[in-house]
């Protein structure tokens, strides 16, 4: 009975370790959020934020937790982009990388955004991987910049549970191996004593 308790404690310890690692990973993500939520657009940088008012007040970056109504906010930051005509297309990610040829999931027609903040509302119906394609053109057509920002919808929860399931299986396998090894060694010692 004591051994079984030790095995369970070992499994709980492994799961707690996996959760602690997830917390450290989330903390590191928070520190690098600006970099992760940004895309290079010519010599400029744009940032992305995703909000789901019906789910929570949280701001998301590359992993939107659920399908449903989502507000996509793009900050153009540099003045050059504020003078250009900017358009946004949201498409499902193509496994072959041909995002340009994919049909639009959402579209924002070219316009100037003098404040530097672009907002697009979209109701995501399906889970999966998506790409935001942003194009900026100067009014005279001489300059054009493009940016690509990949993100997922409704998949973060699945990835977290897969990680916990793998950690649990590994912990139980290690605990069972330890138990079998310890029990097997003691049984062989008892057998030797009986023969003696």
N, C-alpha and C positions, 0 to 999 in steps of 0.2 A: 504494500500500500504506500509505503514511504517512497519507493522508487517511482511509482506512478505520479505521486505528488511532485517529485523532482522533475519528471518529464514535463508535466504541465507547466511548472514554473519556468522551465527552460523555453518552452514554446511561447509563453507570455512574454518572457524577456526578449525573445527574437522579434516578436510583433511590436513590442514597445520600442525596440531599437529601430525597426523599420519606420515607425511613426515619428520618432525623434529625427531620423534622417530626413523624412518628408518635411518636418517643421524647419530644419536647417535649410533644406532646398528652397522652401517657400520664402524664408528670410533672405536668402541670397537672391532670389528672384526679385524681391521687393527693392533691393539695392540696385539691381541692374535693370529695373523696369523701363526706364527711359530708353536705354539702349535696345532692349528687346522689342519695345513698342514703336521703334523708329524704322524708317526706310530711307535709303539714299535716293535722292531725286536730282540727278545732275550734280551740280555743286552744292545743292541744298539738302536739308533734312526735313522730313515730315514725320509727325507722330500720330499714332492711332490709339483711340480709346473706345471701348465698347461698353454699353450700359443696357441692362434689361430691367426696366422699371417695374415690370410685373413679378420679377423674381427676387430682386434685392436692390439695395442702393449702391452696391459695390461696382467698382470700375474693373473691367477685364482687359486683358491684352491679347495674347495669342490663343487663349482657350476660353471660349464662351460656354458656360456650363450647360445651358438648356436651349432648345429650340424656342421659337416664339418671337414676339416683337422685340426688336433690338435697335438701339440708337448707335450709329457709328459716327464718331467725331474725329475729323482729321485736322490737325493744326499745322499750317504751312510754315509757321515760324519766320522764315526770311521774307524781307520785303519784295524781293524779285518775284516770288511766286504769287504775291498778292496782286501784282499787276498783270498776271497771265490768266488765260482762260483755262480753268481746271475742270476736268471731267473724271468721274469715278465709275468703274464697273466692278460689280461683285460677281464672280463666277465660281462654279464648282471646280476644284483643283483637278486638272487632267493628269492621270498617272504618267503619261508620256511627256508632260511639261508643256503641252500646247494650250496654254491658258487663253491666248489671244483668240483662238478659234472656237472656244467654248461659248455656249449661249449665256446671255446675261441673266443672272439671278436678280440683280438690282442694278439700276442705272441712274446716275445723276448727270444731266446734260451740262455741256461746257458753260461756265459762267465765271465772272470775276468775283472773288471773295475778299473784299477790301479789309475785312477784320482779321483775315488769316485763319478763320475757323469755318470749317465746312461740316455740315451736319446732314446725315442721310438716315432715314428711317426705313427699316425693312423687317418683315415678318418671316423668319427662317422656319420653313416647314419640315426640313429634313436634317438629320444629323450628318456630319461628314466634314471633309476638309474643303476649305474655300480659299479664294485668293482675291484680294482687293487690288485692282489695276488702276493706277492713277496716272493721268496724262495731263501735262501742262503745256500750253502753247502761247507764245507771245502774240499780241494782237496783229503784228505784221507777218506772222508765220515763219519768221527766221529762226526762232528757237523752239525746241521741243524737248521736254524732259519726261521720262517715264519711271514709274516706281511699281514694285510688286511686293505685296505684303501678304504672306500666307497666315491663315488662322483656322481653328477648328471650332465646330459647334456641337455641343452635346457629347463630347468624347472625354473630357477631363475626368468625370466621375468613373467611367469605365476603366481608364488607365489607373486611377488610384486603387480601385478594387482589385484589379489584376495584380498590382504590386503587393497589396496586402495578402491576397490569396497565395501568391508565390512565396512570400515570407513565411506564411503559416505552414505551407507544405514543407518547406525547407526545415523549419523549426521542429515540426513533428517527425520528419525523417531523421534529423540529428538526434532528437530525444529517443526515438525508437532504436536507433543504432547504438546509442550509448547504453540503453537499457539492456538490449540483447547481448552486448559485449560484456557488461557487468554481470548479468545473470548467468551467461554462459561460462564465464571464468569461475564464478563461485560454485556452479554446479560441478565443474570439472575438479575443483579443489575438494569438494565433498566426496566425489567419487574416489579420488586418490586416498583420502583419509579412510574410507570404508575398506579399500583394498589393503591398506597398511594394517 
